[in-house]
Amino acid sequence: MTTLADIMLDVAEILGGVRVGTATGGSTTTLVDTNRTEPAEYWLDGTLFLLSGTYAGVASRISAYSENTITVPATVGGAIVAGVQYAVAPPKYTFDQMQIAIQRAIDEVGEAVAVDITTLVTATTHTYALPAGVSNVLRVEVASSTTSPYSFQPTYFWEENSGYIYFVPTKAPSTVGAIIRVWYRTPHAALSLYSTVVSPNVNQEWLKWKAVVNVYRDTISQTGKDDAVIIELLNQAMAKEKELQMRRKSLHNYITSNDPKLASY
């Protein structure tokens, strides 16, 4: 499971300047590392990533840094303790800037393919209500067994209409309790929290490089300067993103359109 924080750390590592360390202590809003040697305010407005321990996966803007102590603006959920591994990204590219860049890349993907497995076959039924949020169905598969391995098989005798799946009565699934697996298109959830899960159907290599492109473009736009170094880095990132563009579809990218129907309704 990949989260916004995971992609953000990948982006930060490409942008450069990330450092890793191990906490020697802390609290609910601070991480202490007596081995840090940077001067006061060096990491101010940078990003803290917790990599191990109870709160691994947390990412936060750094609101203060002094005397080997990194402070974040809100509790991470509990006290940071000695031994927790972490990474810090410098403030040149901020938490908000990276988050927005990743969201813009997700928006470019548009609708992604998702899977629902909550519907079960019931006796003598050929009409099933789709679960809340499920529509634009691409494929319907029915498990051949009620226990793992389920051996899902596609069926082509169905139609979606007004929130329901209608099977041809003589072709409706009959193994009571078997899972009906539904593949459908849906907009990606907004990446509003560091813990928001990035759909596995999004090519994550492409996503992080597209976000890097967005960060560099945003930086050039903000400064209004033709910084030769940033422009060169942007060109390199664009080349990498273009290379990955054709592979940005879902891991199940063979499902790109509705399956054919073998009967009329």
Helices and strands as residue ranges (DSSP letters): E 2-3, H 4-15, E 19-22, E 25-26, E 30-32, E 47-50, E 59-61, E 64-66, E 69-71, E 85-89, H 95-109, E 111-120, E 127-129, E 137-143, E 152-154, E 158-161, E 164-167, G 169-171, E 179-187, E 197-198, H 204-223, H 228-245
